[in-house]
Amino acid sequence: MSTPLTRRRFIAIAATLAAGVGIPFVISRKTNQPTHSAGPNQEGQPVIWKGIALGSGAELRLFGVGRRQAEILINKVLAEVSRLEKIFSLYRDDSLISRLNREGRLKNPPSDFLQLLSISRDIHRLTQGAFDPSIQPLWNLYADHFRRNPKTETPPSERSIKDTLKLVDFNKVDFDTKEIRFAQKGMGLSLNGIAQGYITDKVAELLKQQGVSQALIDMGEIYGFDNANQREWNVSIRNPDHEDQILTTIAMKNQAFATSGGYGTVMDEAGKFTHLFDPRTGGSQPRYKSMSVMAESAAVADAFSTAFSIMDEAAIRAAAQVKNAQVWLVMPNNELKKI
């Protein structure tokens, strides 16, 4: 029996600069416990940390720093990730987003929460509602349905989907410096389609402020920068059905890269229904096998890769142009298309 291809195994990153020699790096979820690389840091060799962020595997590679400096930097990164998880993680009952979903309002929200909601509103507008963080009630509906009926291959009833969609509308989420509030009881937020990208951006910002000139960051989405030499990272997109087959290799320079696909999380045992919901119809079957986006911001790449999975090509092209993003689609027949 073959192992399902996850989003992390779908993207391969060359952890060396495109013009240099180094170590191949494949994103995977094999490491479940945090580890630090052993041995002295040799020239051109990264110091590596692996662990968990927002419930998924995370990895950090720092170049051009000594072992002791790397340990200090990694501790700073872990503190920043922990701080942001306490805001955005649905895996934590004590997070601010979990409290908001329970109570319907959150007073005195931190600036990071407001900033991410502002970015989300911008992407919601650009994607004509395809990206909608108020999707959480729909997720709950599907999860409860398949939990009660684990062998079924049918979705929740049309009536229950229709009723739930009344609670899905990001325009009914109001926020300012005083409060975040839902317009209707029963609404809920999930920032899982953008928070990992946002955390990746914040980690990159922190490392740059600390004087790091070259790093590869994976906090759920990928960001690579090399301010020292202005060279590129190599990113390879793999065939979702045959992970040993590389469809294309892309040069990434001080940019972020994100991929979404129905293989990432499935709701049912048969794998027919995925985590990529259409907030306009309530469906959960994406148009494409996978969607990859490269952008200047990991948050934008993350949100776009989620939303574009349910959008037509013309709408994808229009939204991507606004943010100067590049897009690669793997069609149902495994054809790779670039937008």
FIMI-898116 format. One line per field, with one value per residue (C-alpha): y, x negated, z negated. Coordinates in pm, 1 decimal. Each point is the difference from the previous one (the first is absolute). Last residue first. Layout:
! residues N
v <- [Y, ...]
u <- [X, ...]
w <- [Z, ...]
! end
This chain:
! residues 339
v <- [3120.1, -319.8, -329.7, -349.5, -289.6, -264.6, -97.7, 172.7, 316.0, 90.8, 377.9, 230.8, 364.5, 304.4, 295.9, 369.2, 79.6, 155.7, -241.2, -300.0, 118.5, 39.5, -326.2, -199.3, 145.1, -100.2, -347.0, -90.6, 3.5, -287.5, -75.0, 370.4, 70.3, -226.3, 75.3, 370.1, -4.8, -167.3, 209.3, 318.5, -102.6, -109.3, 348.2, 81.8, -256.6, -350.5, -203.7, -371.7, -164.1, -373.5, -260.9, 275.3, 96.3, -58.9, -224.4, 131.7, 153.0, 256.1, 211.8, 344.7, -102.8, -256.6, -236.5, -128.6, -242.5, -290.7, -229.0, -307.3, -159.8, -328.2, 22.2, 345.2, 352.9, 4.4, 211.5, 84.9, -223.9, 257.6, 231.8, 316.2, 124.4, 300.8, 178.0, 316.6, 235.9, 127.5, -162.5, -318.2, -181.6, -259.8, -369.2, -184.3, -319.0, -203.8, -368.6, -191.1, 110.8, -182.6, 85.3, 360.6, 53.7, 205.2, 372.7, 85.8, 320.4, 115.5, 287.9, 308.2, 238.2, 347.5, -64.1, 115.6, 74.3, -366.1, -73.5, -306.3, -21.3, -319.8, -57.8, -207.4, 164.2, -79.6, 246.7, -5.8, 248.7, 240.2, 348.0, -39.8, 335.6, -35.2, 223.8, -238.2, -292.9, 174.5, 95.5, -355.5, -131.7, 249.6, -100.2, -369.6, 81.8, 174.7, -295.3, -239.0, 231.8, 15.0, -296.1, -107.3, 333.6, -169.5, 223.3, -79.4, 101.5, -158.3, 323.2, 259.4, 332.9, -137.8, 226.0, 108.6, 282.1, 324.8, 37.7, -72.2, -303.8, -99.2, -348.4, 4.8, 79.1, -332.8, -179.7, -360.7, -28.5, -15.1, -266.0, -233.9, -0.1, -78.9, -276.7, -150.1, 14.4, -150.6, -293.1, -67.2, -164.4, -356.6, -270.1, -139.2, -233.1, 238.4, 116.2, 183.7, 127.0, 62.0, 236.1, 164.7, 85.1, 123.1, 229.8, 120.1, 97.3, 187.8, 183.8, 90.4, 172.0, 351.0, 24.8, 58.2, -28.7, -64.3, 324.9, 189.7, -111.4, 357.3, 93.6, -297.7, 60.2, 357.2, -114.1, -264.9, 257.0, 211.4, -304.4, -77.1, 353.3, -0.6, -324.6, 119.7, 327.8, -178.0, -9.4, 227.9, -180.9, -324.5, -83.7, -299.2, -174.3, -345.2, 98.5, 300.6, -217.9, -244.0, 292.1, 130.5, -331.7, -185.8, -294.3, -57.1, -192.7, 291.0, 192.7, 371.8, 207.2, -234.5, -139.3, 347.6, 13.6, -357.6, 80.1, 306.6, -193.3, -275.8, 255.8, 159.5, -343.8, -75.1, 322.6, -76.9, -354.2, 135.3, 241.6, -290.0, -217.5, 272.6, 182.6, 8.8, -198.2, -64.8, -276.0, -11.0, -278.2, -43.9, -301.2, 84.0, 68.8, 376.8, -37.8, -328.1, -84.9, -3.5, 225.5, 1.1, 179.8, 37.6, -102.7, 248.3, 29.6, -261.1, 31.1, -227.0, -326.7, -95.2, 136.5, 95.6, -202.5, 71.5, -310.7, -122.9, -23.9, -197.4, 279.4, 81.4, 287.4, -132.3, 167.7, -76.0, 108.7, 230.4, 135.1, 347.4, 196.8, -104.8, 71.3, -306.5, -130.1, -130.2, -10.5, -283.3, 55.8, -288.5, -163.1, 292.8, 12.9, -365.1, -285.1, -299.7, -304.2, -282.3, -335.1]
u <- [5.5, -200.1, 164.2, -115.6, 198.8, 74.5, 331.6, 193.3, -208.6, -312.6, 6.7, -302.2, 41.7, -226.4, 87.5, -37.6, 259.9, 255.3, -99.5, 92.3, 359.2, 64.7, -174.7, 194.1, 330.5, -83.2, -112.9, 315.8, 0.2, 26.7, -369.3, -76.2, 130.1, -242.0, -308.0, 88.8, 16.4, -339.4, -172.7, 139.1, -112.8, -338.2, -53.3, -199.5, 196.5, -28.6, 319.4, 59.1, 339.8, 55.6, 229.4, 223.1, 367.3, 29.6, 269.6, 138.7, 336.5, 174.6, 99.7, -152.5, -241.1, -158.8, -177.0, -354.8, -17.7, 79.8, 287.1, -49.1, -272.3, 183.8, -42.3, 156.5, -117.9, -324.5, -300.9, -293.0, 93.5, 257.6, -282.3, -167.9, -352.1, -188.4, -321.0, -150.0, -251.7, -354.7, -92.2, 178.8, -113.3, 256.2, -37.3, 272.3, 204.3, -230.7, 95.9, -96.3, 323.9, 214.6, 368.6, -46.5, -269.9, -275.3, -73.9, -368.2, -125.4, -358.2, -122.3, -154.9, -291.2, -5.4, -346.2, 36.5, 373.1, 81.9, 361.7, 220.7, 360.1, 206.2, 342.5, 90.1, -267.2, -267.6, -288.9, -316.2, -261.9, -267.6, -86.8, 67.6, -52.4, 245.4, 251.0, -21.0, 74.4, 301.9, 146.0, -40.8, 173.4, 283.1, 44.7, 14.2, 254.3, 214.7, -28.0, 102.8, 289.0, 142.5, 227.0, 7.7, 159.7, 321.3, 273.7, 341.6, 363.9, 257.6, 160.7, 2.6, -179.2, -326.8, -230.5, -363.4, -44.8, -164.1, -268.5, 252.7, 178.0, 330.9, 61.2, 323.1, -190.3, -176.0, 323.2, 60.9, 278.6, 279.5, -213.0, 88.2, 369.1, -75.2, -240.6, 257.5, 268.5, -221.8, -68.1, -354.9, -223.3, 32.1, -266.4, 108.6, -221.8, -84.3, 359.2, -0.8, -355.7, 73.9, 287.1, -177.1, -303.7, 217.8, 207.3, -302.0, -182.1, 310.5, 16.9, -371.8, 33.0, -11.7, -355.0, 135.6, -222.0, 232.1, 180.0, -74.9, -364.1, -131.9, 257.3, -71.9, -373.1, 34.7, 219.6, -255.9, -280.0, 211.4, 80.7, -371.5, -78.2, 277.1, -121.9, -360.1, 101.6, 138.9, 377.2, 137.4, 333.1, 82.4, 348.5, 216.1, -70.7, -113.6, -145.4, -176.1, -147.2, -132.8, -147.5, -167.2, -166.7, 84.2, 172.2, -312.1, 14.3, 193.6, -326.8, 10.1, -80.1, -186.8, -164.7, -142.0, -181.6, -124.2, -136.4, -178.8, -150.8, -109.3, -165.2, -187.5, -116.1, -113.5, -199.0, -182.7, -75.2, -123.6, -236.5, -149.0, -38.4, -154.3, 190.4, -48.7, 311.6, 309.5, 244.9, 339.3, 256.6, 361.6, 232.0, 364.4, 223.2, -38.4, -379.4, -181.6, -371.7, -318.3, -304.5, -297.3, -335.2, -88.4, -318.1, -169.2, -307.5, 15.3, 225.4, -138.4, 172.5, 358.4, 319.3, 270.9, 313.0, 364.6, 220.6, 235.2, -251.8, 139.9, 232.8, -186.5, -162.9, -278.2, -340.7, -295.9, -330.1, -255.8, -169.5, 53.5, 169.7, 353.7, -67.8, 6.8, 292.0, 146.1, 366.4, 235.1, 373.1, 250.2, -141.6, 121.6, 340.4, 53.7, -16.6, 194.4, -223.2, 44.9, 145.3]
w <- [1443.6, 43.9, 92.0, -96.3, 147.6, -262.0, 170.1, -282.0, 59.6, -194.9, -20.0, -33.6, -103.8, -8.9, -220.6, 83.5, -268.1, 238.9, 276.5, -214.0, -43.9, 373.5, 93.7, -259.0, 122.8, 358.2, -108.5, -186.5, -380.9, -251.9, -53.8, 47.6, -349.8, -187.2, 210.8, -21.5, -379.6, -37.7, 268.1, -158.3, -348.3, 137.3, 141.5, 314.5, 195.7, 143.0, 24.6, 46.4, 53.9, 2.8, 146.4, 135.6, -17.7, -374.8, -152.3, -327.2, 88.3, -219.4, 299.5, -65.6, -274.9, 234.3, -236.3, 38.1, -295.1, 230.8, 91.3, 219.9, -212.9, -50.2, -378.2, -15.1, -85.3, 195.1, -90.9, 227.6, 296.0, 112.4, 90.2, -119.9, 72.0, -133.7, 101.4, -143.3, 154.3, -39.5, 332.2, 107.4, 316.2, 104.6, 82.6, 188.4, 2.8, -223.3, -8.6, -316.1, -164.6, 251.2, -40.4, -116.6, 267.4, -158.9, 1.7, -42.4, -163.1, 57.1, -215.5, 156.5, -36.0, -148.3, -151.5, -360.0, -3.0, 55.5, -80.2, 1.2, -115.9, 0.3, -152.4, -303.9, -212.3, 255.8, 6.8, 210.6, -110.5, 123.5, -126.1, -370.6, -172.0, -287.2, 180.8, 296.9, -227.8, -153.9, 338.0, 128.2, -312.8, 48.3, 364.3, -92.4, -270.3, 262.3, 235.0, -274.1, -85.9, 354.3, 71.5, -364.0, -90.6, -105.8, -133.9, -143.3, 29.3, -227.5, -115.5, 272.3, 53.1, -133.5, -199.8, -18.8, -250.6, -102.7, 267.0, 272.3, 132.9, 153.0, 138.4, 200.1, 321.2, -51.7, 81.9, -101.5, -259.1, 258.6, 171.3, -286.9, 90.3, 364.9, -97.3, -237.6, 268.4, 268.2, -231.3, -117.9, 258.9, 131.7, -10.6, -336.2, -200.5, -286.5, -56.3, -334.5, 45.5, 366.6, -81.1, -294.8, 215.0, 286.1, -221.0, -199.0, 320.3, 113.4, -333.9, 39.1, 340.0, -150.0, 136.3, 352.5, 306.5, 293.7, -86.3, 319.3, -8.2, -22.5, -265.2, -224.7, 53.9, -131.5, -287.2, -92.5, -7.2, -235.9, -214.7, -18.4, -112.8, -257.9, -155.3, 6.2, -168.0, -304.2, -54.2, -272.6, -41.0, 174.9, 117.1, 90.0, -330.7, 106.5, 338.2, -151.4, -276.0, 258.7, 195.8, -314.3, -73.4, -323.2, 168.3, 208.8, 328.8, 152.4, -5.6, 81.5, -310.2, -231.8, 313.3, 63.4, -333.4, 38.5, 346.9, -136.9, -291.1, 237.0, 229.0, -289.5, -115.3, 356.0, 10.9, -324.8, 117.4, 335.1, -173.7, -195.0, 310.1, 212.6, 272.4, 377.8, 85.4, -208.9, 86.3, -173.0, 14.3, -101.1, -13.1, -51.8, -301.5, 10.2, -9.7, -73.4, -1.7, 203.4, -45.5, 236.2, 1.7, 365.7, 181.7, 233.9, -222.2, -270.8, -303.4, -268.1, -79.7, -70.7, 151.5, -247.2, -57.5, -77.3, 1.3, 271.7, 282.8, 294.4, 106.3, 318.5, 189.3, 219.8, -27.8, 226.3, -160.8, 157.0, 310.6, 138.6, 277.0, -91.1, -364.7, -214.7, -196.0, 323.9, -86.7, 87.8, -19.9, 8.2, -312.4, -206.5, 165.9, -80.6, 249.4, -123.0, -69.7, 247.7, -100.3]
! end
